Amino acid sequence: MDIVLQGLGWIGAAGLLSAYFLISTKRLSPDNTKYQLLNLVSAIMLAINAYYIGSIPFIIINVFWAIVAAMSL
């Protein structure tokens, strides 16, 4: 189970960084559904990983990030 939860963290981090890259290079627009879904799924993965490692600030950041992405959809 440890490897799965660590994997979620790595995949989530890669997802958020990819979303940022796509926006910064103007390959996606902020109102694009793909961008918001990538943010939402990645933030949820990172929140799960943060819960697993017990990082409360990281949980709060990623839950907020996921809520904003969900509201944008």
mmCIF file of the N, C-alpha and C atoms, coordinates in Angstrom:
data_MODEL
# 
_entry.id   MODEL 
# 
loop_
_atom_site.group_PDB 
_atom_site.id 
_atom_site.type_symbol 
_atom_site.label_atom_id 
_atom_site.label_alt_id 
_atom_site.label_comp_id 
_atom_site.label_asym_id 
_atom_site.label_entity_id 
_atom_site.label_seq_id 
_atom_site.pdbx_PDB_ins_code 
_atom_site.Cartn_x 
_atom_site.Cartn_y 
_atom_site.Cartn_z 
_atom_site.occupancy 
_atom_site.B_iso_or_equiv 
_atom_site.pdbx_formal_charge 
_atom_site.auth_seq_id 
_atom_site.auth_comp_id 
_atom_site.auth_asym_id 
_atom_site.auth_atom_id 
_atom_site.pdbx_PDB_model_num 
ATOM 1   N N  . MET A 1 1  ? 0.824   -1.204 0.000   1.00 0.00 ? 1  MET A N  1 
ATOM 2   C CA . MET A 1 1  ? 0.000   0.000  0.000   1.00 0.00 ? 1  MET A CA 1 
ATOM 3   C C  . MET A 1 1  ? 0.862   1.260  0.000   1.00 0.00 ? 1  MET A C  1 
ATOM 4   N N  . ASP A 1 2  ? 2.001   1.188  0.635   1.00 0.00 ? 2  ASP A N  1 
ATOM 5   C CA . ASP A 1 2  ? 2.908   2.331  0.705   1.00 0.00 ? 2  ASP A CA 1 
ATOM 6   C C  . ASP A 1 2  ? 3.308   2.795  -0.691  1.00 0.00 ? 2  ASP A C  1 
ATOM 7   N N  . ILE A 1 3  ? 3.626   1.859  -1.556  1.00 0.00 ? 3  ILE A N  1 
ATOM 8   C CA . ILE A 1 3  ? 4.064   2.209  -2.908  1.00 0.00 ? 3  ILE A CA 1 
ATOM 9   C C  . ILE A 1 3  ? 2.934   2.866  -3.706  1.00 0.00 ? 3  ILE A C  1 
ATOM 10  N N  . VAL A 1 4  ? 1.706   2.441  -3.484  1.00 0.00 ? 4  VAL A N  1 
ATOM 11  C CA . VAL A 1 4  ? 0.549   3.016  -4.180  1.00 0.00 ? 4  VAL A CA 1 
ATOM 12  C C  . VAL A 1 4  ? 0.350   4.464  -3.745  1.00 0.00 ? 4  VAL A C  1 
ATOM 13  N N  . LEU A 1 5  ? 0.404   4.713  -2.445  1.00 0.00 ? 5  LEU A N  1 
ATOM 14  C CA . LEU A 1 5  ? 0.195   6.066  -1.934  1.00 0.00 ? 5  LEU A CA 1 
ATOM 15  C C  . LEU A 1 5  ? 1.343   7.002  -2.312  1.00 0.00 ? 5  LEU A C  1 
ATOM 16  N N  . GLN A 1 6  ? 2.551   6.477  -2.339  1.00 0.00 ? 6  GLN A N  1 
ATOM 17  C CA . GLN A 1 6  ? 3.682   7.291  -2.805  1.00 0.00 ? 6  GLN A CA 1 
ATOM 18  C C  . GLN A 1 6  ? 3.543   7.578  -4.297  1.00 0.00 ? 6  GLN A C  1 
ATOM 19  N N  . GLY A 1 7  ? 3.085   6.577  -5.044  1.00 0.00 ? 7  GLY A N  1 
ATOM 20  C CA . GLY A 1 7  ? 2.856   6.761  -6.472  1.00 0.00 ? 7  GLY A CA 1 
ATOM 21  C C  . GLY A 1 7  ? 1.813   7.828  -6.754  1.00 0.00 ? 7  GLY A C  1 
ATOM 22  N N  . LEU A 1 8  ? 0.747   7.852  -5.932  1.00 0.00 ? 8  LEU A N  1 
ATOM 23  C CA . LEU A 1 8  ? -0.269  8.896  -6.086  1.00 0.00 ? 8  LEU A CA 1 
ATOM 24  C C  . LEU A 1 8  ? 0.355   10.276 -5.937  1.00 0.00 ? 8  LEU A C  1 
ATOM 25  N N  . GLY A 1 9  ? 1.238   10.407 -4.979  1.00 0.00 ? 9  GLY A N  1 
ATOM 26  C CA . GLY A 1 9  ? 1.911   11.694 -4.759  1.00 0.00 ? 9  GLY A CA 1 
ATOM 27  C C  . GLY A 1 9  ? 2.753   12.105 -5.958  1.00 0.00 ? 9  GLY A C  1 
ATOM 28  N N  . TRP A 1 10 ? 3.518   11.178 -6.490  1.00 0.00 ? 10 TRP A N  1 
ATOM 29  C CA . TRP A 1 10 ? 4.373   11.484 -7.637  1.00 0.00 ? 10 TRP A CA 1 
ATOM 30  C C  . TRP A 1 10 ? 3.551   11.799 -8.881  1.00 0.00 ? 10 TRP A C  1 
ATOM 31  N N  . ILE A 1 11 ? 2.517   11.013 -9.123  1.00 0.00 ? 11 ILE A N  1 
ATOM 32  C CA . ILE A 1 11 ? 1.661   11.250 -10.293 1.00 0.00 ? 11 ILE A CA 1 
ATOM 33  C C  . ILE A 1 11 ? 0.905   12.573 -10.140 1.00 0.00 ? 11 ILE A C  1 
ATOM 34  N N  . GLY A 1 12 ? 0.415   12.845 -8.927  1.00 0.00 ? 12 GLY A N  1 
ATOM 35  C CA . GLY A 1 12 ? -0.273  14.110 -8.671  1.00 0.00 ? 12 GLY A CA 1 
ATOM 36  C C  . GLY A 1 12 ? 0.641   15.307 -8.883  1.00 0.00 ? 12 GLY A C  1 
ATOM 37  N N  . ALA A 1 13 ? 1.867   15.199 -8.403  1.00 0.00 ? 13 ALA A N  1 
ATOM 38  C CA . ALA A 1 13 ? 2.829   16.291 -8.589  1.00 0.00 ? 13 ALA A CA 1 
ATOM 39  C C  . ALA A 1 13 ? 3.127   16.496 -10.071 1.00 0.00 ? 13 ALA A C  1 
ATOM 40  N N  . ALA A 1 14 ? 3.311   15.412 -10.796 1.00 0.00 ? 14 ALA A N  1 
ATOM 41  C CA . ALA A 1 14 ? 3.565   15.512 -12.237 1.00 0.00 ? 14 ALA A CA 1 
ATOM 42  C C  . ALA A 1 14 ? 2.363   16.136 -12.952 1.00 0.00 ? 14 ALA A C  1 
ATOM 43  N N  . GLY A 1 15 ? 1.163   15.791 -12.498 1.00 0.00 ? 15 GLY A N  1 
ATOM 44  C CA . GLY A 1 15 ? -0.046  16.353 -13.101 1.00 0.00 ? 15 GLY A CA 1 
ATOM 45  C C  . GLY A 1 15 ? -0.156  17.848 -12.895 1.00 0.00 ? 15 GLY A C  1 
ATOM 46  N N  . LEU A 1 16 ? 0.077   18.303 -11.671 1.00 0.00 ? 16 LEU A N  1 
ATOM 47  C CA . LEU A 1 16 ? -0.003  19.747 -11.405 1.00 0.00 ? 16 LEU A CA 1 
ATOM 48  C C  . LEU A 1 16 ? 1.082   20.518 -12.153 1.00 0.00 ? 16 LEU A C  1 
ATOM 49  N N  . LEU A 1 17 ? 2.275   19.954 -12.191 1.00 0.00 ? 17 LEU A N  1 
ATOM 50  C CA . LEU A 1 17 ? 3.354   20.609 -12.933 1.00 0.00 ? 17 LEU A CA 1 
ATOM 51  C C  . LEU A 1 17 ? 3.047   20.633 -14.428 1.00 0.00 ? 17 LEU A C  1 
ATOM 52  N N  . SER A 1 18 ? 2.458   19.572 -14.936 1.00 0.00 ? 18 SER A N  1 
ATOM 53  C CA . SER A 1 18 ? 2.068   19.529 -16.353 1.00 0.00 ? 18 SER A CA 1 
ATOM 54  C C  . SER A 1 18 ? 1.002   20.581 -16.654 1.00 0.00 ? 18 SER A C  1 
ATOM 55  N N  . ALA A 1 19 ? 0.027   20.698 -15.767 1.00 0.00 ? 19 ALA A N  1 
ATOM 56  C CA . ALA A 1 19 ? -1.022  21.706 -15.958 1.00 0.00 ? 19 ALA A CA 1 
ATOM 57  C C  . ALA A 1 19 ? -0.409  23.100 -15.987 1.00 0.00 ? 19 ALA A C  1 
ATOM 58  N N  . TYR A 1 20 ? 0.500   23.375 -15.087 1.00 0.00 ? 20 TYR A N  1 
ATOM 59  C CA . TYR A 1 20 ? 1.161   24.681 -15.047 1.00 0.00 ? 20 TYR A CA 1 
ATOM 60  C C  . TYR A 1 20 ? 1.958   24.918 -16.334 1.00 0.00 ? 20 TYR A C  1 
ATOM 61  N N  . PHE A 1 21 ? 2.661   23.901 -16.790 1.00 0.00 ? 21 PHE A N  1 
ATOM 62  C CA . PHE A 1 21 ? 3.429   24.005 -18.031 1.00 0.00 ? 21 PHE A CA 1 
ATOM 63  C C  . PHE A 1 21 ? 2.511   24.296 -19.215 1.00 0.00 ? 21 PHE A C  1 
ATOM 64  N N  . LEU A 1 22 ? 1.396   23.568 -19.302 1.00 0.00 ? 22 LEU A N  1 
ATOM 65  C CA . LEU A 1 22 ? 0.472   23.755 -20.416 1.00 0.00 ? 22 LEU A CA 1 
ATOM 66  C C  . LEU A 1 22 ? -0.140  25.159 -20.443 1.00 0.00 ? 22 LEU A C  1 
ATOM 67  N N  . ILE A 1 23 ? -0.428  25.705 -19.268 1.00 0.00 ? 23 ILE A N  1 
ATOM 68  C CA . ILE A 1 23 ? -0.954  27.071 -19.191 1.00 0.00 ? 23 ILE A CA 1 
ATOM 69  C C  . ILE A 1 23 ? 0.141   28.089 -19.533 1.00 0.00 ? 23 ILE A C  1 
ATOM 70  N N  . SER A 1 24 ? 1.311   27.876 -18.978 1.00 0.00 ? 24 SER A N  1 
ATOM 71  C CA . SER A 1 24 ? 2.414   28.825 -19.189 1.00 0.00 ? 24 SER A CA 1 
ATOM 72  C C  . SER A 1 24 ? 2.850   28.890 -20.645 1.00 0.00 ? 24 SER A C  1 
ATOM 73  N N  . THR A 1 25 ? 2.751   27.791 -21.353 1.00 0.00 ? 25 THR A N  1 
ATOM 74  C CA . THR A 1 25 ? 3.151   27.752 -22.758 1.00 0.00 ? 25 THR A CA 1 
ATOM 75  C C  . THR A 1 25 ? 1.970   27.995 -23.695 1.00 0.00 ? 25 THR A C  1 
ATOM 76  N N  . LYS A 1 26 ? 0.825   28.352 -23.112 1.00 0.00 ? 26 LYS A N  1 
ATOM 77  C CA . LYS A 1 26 ? -0.393  28.682 -23.857 1.00 0.00 ? 26 LYS A CA 1 
ATOM 78  C C  . LYS A 1 26 ? -0.903  27.530 -24.732 1.00 0.00 ? 26 LYS A C  1 
ATOM 79  N N  . ARG A 1 27 ? -0.629  26.302 -24.286 1.00 0.00 ? 27 ARG A N  1 
ATOM 80  C CA . ARG A 1 27 ? -1.163  25.131 -24.989 1.00 0.00 ? 27 ARG A CA 1 
ATOM 81  C C  . ARG A 1 27 ? -2.575  24.807 -24.531 1.00 0.00 ? 27 ARG A C  1 
ATOM 82  N N  . LEU A 1 28 ? -2.937  25.308 -23.364 1.00 0.00 ? 28 LEU A N  1 
ATOM 83  C CA . LEU A 1 28 ? -4.305  25.224 -22.846 1.00 0.00 ? 28 LEU A CA 1 
ATOM 84  C C  . LEU A 1 28 ? -4.676  26.582 -22.287 1.00 0.00 ? 28 LEU A C  1 
ATOM 85  N N  . SER A 1 29 ? -5.957  26.863 -22.256 1.00 0.00 ? 29 SER A N  1 
ATOM 86  C CA . SER A 1 29 ? -6.428  28.101 -21.630 1.00 0.00 ? 29 SER A CA 1 
ATOM 87  C C  . SER A 1 29 ? -6.980  27.757 -20.245 1.00 0.00 ? 29 SER A C  1 
ATOM 88  N N  . PRO A 1 30 ? -7.015  28.727 -19.355 1.00 0.00 ? 30 PRO A N  1 
ATOM 89  C CA . PRO A 1 30 ? -7.487  28.466 -17.989 1.00 0.00 ? 30 PRO A CA 1 
ATOM 90  C C  . PRO A 1 30 ? -8.926  27.974 -17.918 1.00 0.00 ? 30 PRO A C  1 
ATOM 91  N N  . ASP A 1 31 ? -9.733  28.282 -18.917 1.00 0.00 ? 31 ASP A N  1 
ATOM 92  C CA . ASP A 1 31 ? -11.122 27.836 -18.877 1.00 0.00 ? 31 ASP A CA 1 
ATOM 93  C C  . ASP A 1 31 ? -11.338 26.504 -19.606 1.00 0.00 ? 31 ASP A C  1 
ATOM 94  N N  . ASN A 1 32 ? -10.250 25.872 -20.030 1.00 0.00 ? 32 ASN A N  1 
ATOM 95  C CA . ASN A 1 32 ? -10.332 24.586 -20.701 1.00 0.00 ? 32 ASN A CA 1 
ATOM 96  C C  . ASN A 1 32 ? -10.669 23.482 -19.697 1.00 0.00 ? 32 ASN A C  1 
ATOM 97  N N  . THR A 1 33 ? -11.620 22.641 -20.038 1.00 0.00 ? 33 THR A N  1 
ATOM 98  C CA . THR A 1 33 ? -12.043 21.557 -19.144 1.00 0.00 ? 33 THR A CA 1 
ATOM 99  C C  . THR A 1 33 ? -10.896 20.602 -18.839 1.00 0.00 ? 33 THR A C  1 
ATOM 100 N N  . LYS A 1 34 ? -10.055 20.310 -19.822 1.00 0.00 ? 34 LYS A N  1 
ATOM 101 C CA . LYS A 1 34 ? -8.915  19.400 -19.599 1.00 0.00 ? 34 LYS A CA 1 
ATOM 102 C C  . LYS A 1 34 ? -7.977  19.952 -18.533 1.00 0.00 ? 34 LYS A C  1 
ATOM 103 N N  . TYR A 1 35 ? -7.748  21.251 -18.585 1.00 0.00 ? 35 TYR A N  1 
ATOM 104 C CA . TYR A 1 35 ? -6.867  21.886 -17.603 1.00 0.00 ? 35 TYR A CA 1 
ATOM 105 C C  . TYR A 1 35 ? -7.448  21.761 -16.194 1.00 0.00 ? 35 TYR A C  1 
ATOM 106 N N  . GLN A 1 36 ? -8.732  22.057 -16.063 1.00 0.00 ? 36 GLN A N  1 
ATOM 107 C CA . GLN A 1 36 ? -9.362  21.997 -14.745 1.00 0.00 ? 36 GLN A CA 1 
ATOM 108 C C  . GLN A 1 36 ? -9.455  20.561 -14.233 1.00 0.00 ? 36 GLN A C  1 
ATOM 109 N N  . LEU A 1 37 ? -9.724  19.610 -15.109 1.00 0.00 ? 37 LEU A N  1 
ATOM 110 C CA . LEU A 1 37 ? -9.757  18.203 -14.686 1.00 0.00 ? 37 LEU A CA 1 
ATOM 111 C C  . LEU A 1 37 ? -8.378  17.720 -14.246 1.00 0.00 ? 37 LEU A C  1 
ATOM 112 N N  . LEU A 1 38 ? -7.350  18.145 -14.967 1.00 0.00 ? 38 LEU A N  1 
ATOM 113 C CA . LEU A 1 38 ? -5.984  17.780 -14.586 1.00 0.00 ? 38 LEU A CA 1 
ATOM 114 C C  . LEU A 1 38 ? -5.656  18.349 -13.213 1.00 0.00 ? 38 LEU A C  1 
ATOM 115 N N  . ASN A 1 39 ? -6.038  19.598 -12.963 1.00 0.00 ? 39 ASN A N  1 
ATOM 116 C CA . ASN A 1 39 ? -5.841  20.198 -11.646 1.00 0.00 ? 39 ASN A CA 1 
ATOM 117 C C  . ASN A 1 39 ? -6.618  19.452 -10.567 1.00 0.00 ? 39 ASN A C  1 
ATOM 118 N N  . LEU A 1 40 ? -7.879  19.145 -10.840 1.00 0.00 ? 40 LEU A N  1 
ATOM 119 C CA . LEU A 1 40 ? -8.733  18.484 -9.859  1.00 0.00 ? 40 LEU A CA 1 
ATOM 120 C C  . LEU A 1 40 ? -8.192  17.110 -9.479  1.00 0.00 ? 40 LEU A C  1 
ATOM 121 N N  . VAL A 1 41 ? -7.937  16.276 -10.475 1.00 0.00 ? 41 VAL A N  1 
ATOM 122 C CA . VAL A 1 41 ? -7.466  14.911 -10.209 1.00 0.00 ? 41 VAL A CA 1 
ATOM 123 C C  . VAL A 1 41 ? -6.099  14.931 -9.522  1.00 0.00 ? 41 VAL A C  1 
ATOM 124 N N  . SER A 1 42 ? -5.210  15.787 -10.004 1.00 0.00 ? 42 SER A N  1 
ATOM 125 C CA . SER A 1 42 ? -3.867  15.868 -9.416  1.00 0.00 ? 42 SER A CA 1 
ATOM 126 C C  . SER A 1 42 ? -3.912  16.343 -7.967  1.00 0.00 ? 42 SER A C  1 
ATOM 127 N N  . ALA A 1 43 ? -4.744  17.342 -7.682  1.00 0.00 ? 43 ALA A N  1 
ATOM 128 C CA . ALA A 1 43 ? -4.851  17.853 -6.312  1.00 0.00 ? 43 ALA A CA 1 
ATOM 129 C C  . ALA A 1 43 ? -5.440  16.803 -5.380  1.00 0.00 ? 43 ALA A C  1 
ATOM 130 N N  . ILE A 1 44 ? -6.399  16.028 -5.857  1.00 0.00 ? 44 ILE A N  1 
ATOM 131 C CA . ILE A 1 44 ? -6.963  14.953 -5.033  1.00 0.00 ? 44 ILE A CA 1 
ATOM 132 C C  . ILE A 1 44 ? -5.894  13.907 -4.726  1.00 0.00 ? 44 ILE A C  1 
ATOM 133 N N  . MET A 1 45 ? -5.119  13.536 -5.742  1.00 0.00 ? 45 MET A N  1 
ATOM 134 C CA . MET A 1 45 ? -4.031  12.568 -5.523  1.00 0.00 ? 45 MET A CA 1 
ATOM 135 C C  . MET A 1 45 ? -3.034  13.091 -4.484  1.00 0.00 ? 45 MET A C  1 
ATOM 136 N N  . LEU A 1 46 ? -2.678  14.357 -4.617  1.00 0.00 ? 46 LEU A N  1 
ATOM 137 C CA . LEU A 1 46 ? -1.735  14.934 -3.663  1.00 0.00 ? 46 LEU A CA 1 
ATOM 138 C C  . LEU A 1 46 ? -2.333  15.061 -2.266  1.00 0.00 ? 46 LEU A C  1 
ATOM 139 N N  . ALA A 1 47 ? -3.624  15.350 -2.167  1.00 0.00 ? 47 ALA A N  1 
ATOM 140 C CA . ALA A 1 47 ? -4.274  15.426 -0.855  1.00 0.00 ? 47 ALA A CA 1 
ATOM 141 C C  . ALA A 1 47 ? -4.276  14.062 -0.173  1.00 0.00 ? 47 ALA A C  1 
ATOM 142 N N  . ILE A 1 48 ? -4.522  13.008 -0.941  1.00 0.00 ? 48 ILE A N  1 
ATOM 143 C CA . ILE A 1 48 ? -4.491  11.648 -0.387  1.00 0.00 ? 48 ILE A CA 1 
ATOM 144 C C  . ILE A 1 48 ? -3.088  11.329 0.110   1.00 0.00 ? 48 ILE A C  1 
ATOM 145 N N  . ASN A 1 49 ? -2.091  11.660 -0.692  1.00 0.00 ? 49 ASN A N  1 
ATOM 146 C CA . ASN A 1 49 ? -0.706  11.429 -0.288  1.00 0.00 ? 49 ASN A CA 1 
ATOM 147 C C  . ASN A 1 49 ? -0.353  12.244 0.949   1.00 0.00 ? 49 ASN A C  1 
ATOM 148 N N  . ALA A 1 50 ? -0.811  13.486 1.001   1.00 0.00 ? 50 ALA A N  1 
ATOM 149 C CA . ALA A 1 50 ? -0.535  14.343 2.158   1.00 0.00 ? 50 ALA A CA 1 
ATOM 150 C C  . ALA A 1 50 ? -1.173  13.788 3.416   1.00 0.00 ? 50 ALA A C  1 
ATOM 151 N N  . TYR A 1 51 ? -2.382  13.257 3.290   1.00 0.00 ? 51 TYR A N  1 
ATOM 152 C CA . TYR A 1 51 ? -3.046  12.636 4.441   1.00 0.00 ? 51 TYR A CA 1 
ATOM 153 C C  . TYR A 1 51 ? -2.232  11.442 4.919   1.00 0.00 ? 51 TYR A C  1 
ATOM 154 N N  . TYR A 1 52 ? -1.765  10.657 3.974   1.00 0.00 ? 52 TYR A N  1 
ATOM 155 C CA . TYR A 1 52 ? -0.976  9.464  4.304   1.00 0.00 ? 52 TYR A CA 1 
ATOM 156 C C  . TYR A 1 52 ? 0.295   9.822  5.072   1.00 0.00 ? 52 TYR A C  1 
ATOM 157 N N  . ILE A 1 53 ? 0.966   10.905 4.646   1.00 0.00 ? 53 ILE A N  1 
ATOM 158 C CA . ILE A 1 53 ? 2.207   11.278 5.334   1.00 0.00 ? 53 ILE A CA 1 
ATOM 159 C C  . ILE A 1 53 ? 1.967   12.200 6.529   1.00 0.00 ? 53 ILE A C  1 
ATOM 160 N N  . GLY A 1 54 ? 0.713   12.632 6.705   1.00 0.00 ? 54 GLY A N  1 
ATOM 161 C CA . GLY A 1 54 ? 0.365   13.446 7.865   1.00 0.00 ? 54 GLY A CA 1 
ATOM 162 C C  . GLY A 1 54 ? 0.742   14.909 7.759   1.00 0.00 ? 54 GLY A C  1 
ATOM 163 N N  . SER A 1 55 ? 0.738   15.449 6.554   1.00 0.00 ? 55 SER A N  1 
ATOM 164 C CA . SER A 1 55 ? 1.111   16.847 6.351   1.00 0.00 ? 55 SER A CA 1 
ATOM 165 C C  . SER A 1 55 ? -0.148  17.712 6.240   1.00 0.00 ? 55 SER A C  1 
ATOM 166 N N  . ILE A 1 56 ? -0.563  18.284 7.351   1.00 0.00 ? 56 ILE A N  1 
ATOM 167 C CA . ILE A 1 56 ? -1.796  19.074 7.393   1.00 0.00 ? 56 ILE A CA 1 
ATOM 168 C C  . ILE A 1 56 ? -1.754  20.277 6.439   1.00 0.00 ? 56 ILE A C  1 
ATOM 169 N N  . PRO A 1 57 ? -0.667  21.077 6.402   1.00 0.00 ? 57 PRO A N  1 
ATOM 170 C CA . PRO A 1 57 ? -0.654  22.211 5.466   1.00 0.00 ? 57 PRO A CA 1 
ATOM 171 C C  . PRO A 1 57 ? -0.799  21.770 4.009   1.00 0.00 ? 57 PRO A C  1 
ATOM 172 N N  . PHE A 1 58 ? -0.169  20.672 3.659   1.00 0.00 ? 58 PHE A N  1 
ATOM 173 C CA . PHE A 1 58 ? -0.239  20.149 2.306   1.00 0.00 ? 58 PHE A CA 1 
ATOM 174 C C  . PHE A 1 58 ? -1.647  19.637 1.989   1.00 0.00 ? 58 PHE A C  1 
ATOM 175 N N  . ILE A 1 59 ? -2.310  19.062 2.967   1.00 0.00 ? 59 ILE A N  1 
ATOM 176 C CA . ILE A 1 59 ? -3.701  18.634 2.789   1.00 0.00 ? 59 ILE A CA 1 
ATOM 177 C C  . ILE A 1 59 ? -4.580  19.853 2.498   1.00 0.00 ? 59 ILE A C  1 
ATOM 178 N N  . ILE A 1 60 ? -4.435  20.896 3.301   1.00 0.00 ? 60 ILE A N  1 
ATOM 179 C CA . ILE A 1 60 ? -5.256  22.098 3.147   1.00 0.00 ? 60 ILE A CA 1 
ATOM 180 C C  . ILE A 1 60 ? -5.052  22.733 1.772   1.00 0.00 ? 60 ILE A C  1 
ATOM 181 N N  . ILE A 1 61 ? -3.807  22.867 1.351   1.00 0.00 ? 61 ILE A N  1 
ATOM 182 C CA . ILE A 1 61 ? -3.511  23.468 0.044   1.00 0.00 ? 61 ILE A CA 1 
ATOM 183 C C  . ILE A 1 61 ? -4.173  22.680 -1.080  1.00 0.00 ? 61 ILE A C  1 
ATOM 184 N N  . ASN A 1 62 ? -4.037  21.372 -1.031  1.00 0.00 ? 62 ASN A N  1 
ATOM 185 C CA . ASN A 1 62 ? -4.547  20.561 -2.133  1.00 0.00 ? 62 ASN A CA 1 
ATOM 186 C C  . ASN A 1 62 ? -6.056  20.396 -2.112  1.00 0.00 ? 62 ASN A C  1 
ATOM 187 N N  . VAL A 1 63 ? -6.661  20.383 -0.951  1.00 0.00 ? 63 VAL A N  1 
ATOM 188 C CA . VAL A 1 63 ? -8.127  20.367 -0.895  1.00 0.00 ? 63 VAL A CA 1 
ATOM 189 C C  . VAL A 1 63 ? -8.663  21.682 -1.459  1.00 0.00 ? 63 VAL A C  1 
ATOM 190 N N  . PHE A 1 64 ? -8.047  22.785 -1.092  1.00 0.00 ? 64 PHE A N  1 
ATOM 191 C CA . PHE A 1 64 ? -8.441  24.085 -1.647  1.00 0.00 ? 64 PHE A CA 1 
ATOM 192 C C  . PHE A 1 64 ? -8.262  24.097 -3.158  1.00 0.00 ? 64 PHE A C  1 
ATOM 193 N N  . TRP A 1 65 ? -7.132  23.602 -3.635  1.00 0.00 ? 65 TRP A N  1 
ATOM 194 C CA . TRP A 1 65 ? -6.837  23.549 -5.068  1.00 0.00 ? 65 TRP A CA 1 
ATOM 195 C C  . TRP A 1 65 ? -7.899  22.734 -5.793  1.00 0.00 ? 65 TRP A C  1 
ATOM 196 N N  . ALA A 1 66 ? -8.279  21.596 -5.213  1.00 0.00 ? 66 ALA A N  1 
ATOM 197 C CA . ALA A 1 66 ? -9.299  20.727 -5.813  1.00 0.00 ? 66 ALA A CA 1 
ATOM 198 C C  . ALA A 1 66 ? -10.666 21.417 -5.838  1.00 0.00 ? 66 ALA A C  1 
ATOM 199 N N  . ILE A 1 67 ? -10.994 22.122 -4.777  1.00 0.00 ? 67 ILE A N  1 
ATOM 200 C CA . ILE A 1 67 ? -12.292 22.836 -4.715  1.00 0.00 ? 67 ILE A CA 1 
ATOM 201 C C  . ILE A 1 67 ? -12.359 23.919 -5.792  1.00 0.00 ? 67 ILE A C  1 
ATOM 202 N N  . VAL A 1 68 ? -11.277 24.669 -5.946  1.00 0.00 ? 68 VAL A N  1 
ATOM 203 C CA . VAL A 1 68 ? -11.250 25.718 -6.966  1.00 0.00 ? 68 VAL A CA 1 
ATOM 204 C C  . VAL A 1 68 ? -11.393 25.103 -8.353  1.00 0.00 ? 68 VAL A C  1 
ATOM 205 N N  . ALA A 1 69 ? -10.687 24.014 -8.609  1.00 0.00 ? 69 ALA A N  1 
ATOM 206 C CA . ALA A 1 69 ? -10.792 23.350 -9.912  1.00 0.00 ? 69 ALA A CA 1 
ATOM 207 C C  . ALA A 1 69 ? -12.202 22.832 -10.156 1.00 0.00 ? 69 ALA A C  1 
ATOM 208 N N  . ALA A 1 70 ? -12.807 22.238 -9.125  1.00 0.00 ? 70 ALA A N  1 
ATOM 209 C CA . ALA A 1 70 ? -14.172 21.728 -9.256  1.00 0.00 ? 70 ALA A CA 1 
ATOM 210 C C  . ALA A 1 70 ? -15.164 22.861 -9.514  1.00 0.00 ? 70 ALA A C  1 
ATOM 211 N N  . MET A 1 71 ? -14.989 23.974 -8.829  1.00 0.00 ? 71 MET A N  1 
ATOM 212 C CA . MET A 1 71 ? -15.878 25.118 -9.044  1.00 0.00 ? 71 MET A CA 1 
ATOM 213 C C  . MET A 1 71 ? -15.696 25.691 -10.453 1.00 0.00 ? 71 MET A C  1 
ATOM 214 N N  . SER A 1 72 ? -14.502 25.604 -10.985 1.00 0.00 ? 72 SER A N  1 
ATOM 215 C CA . SER A 1 72 ? -14.240 26.128 -12.326 1.00 0.00 ? 72 SER A CA 1 
ATOM 216 C C  . SER A 1 72 ? -14.848 25.260 -13.419 1.00 0.00 ? 72 SER A C  1 
ATOM 217 N N  . LEU A 1 73 ? -15.104 24.018 -13.078 1.00 0.00 ? 73 LEU A N  1 
ATOM 218 C CA . LEU A 1 73 ? -15.731 23.130 -14.073 1.00 0.00 ? 73 LEU A CA 1 
ATOM 219 C C  . LEU A 1 73 ? -17.204 23.476 -14.191 1.00 0.00 ? 73 LEU A C  1 
# 
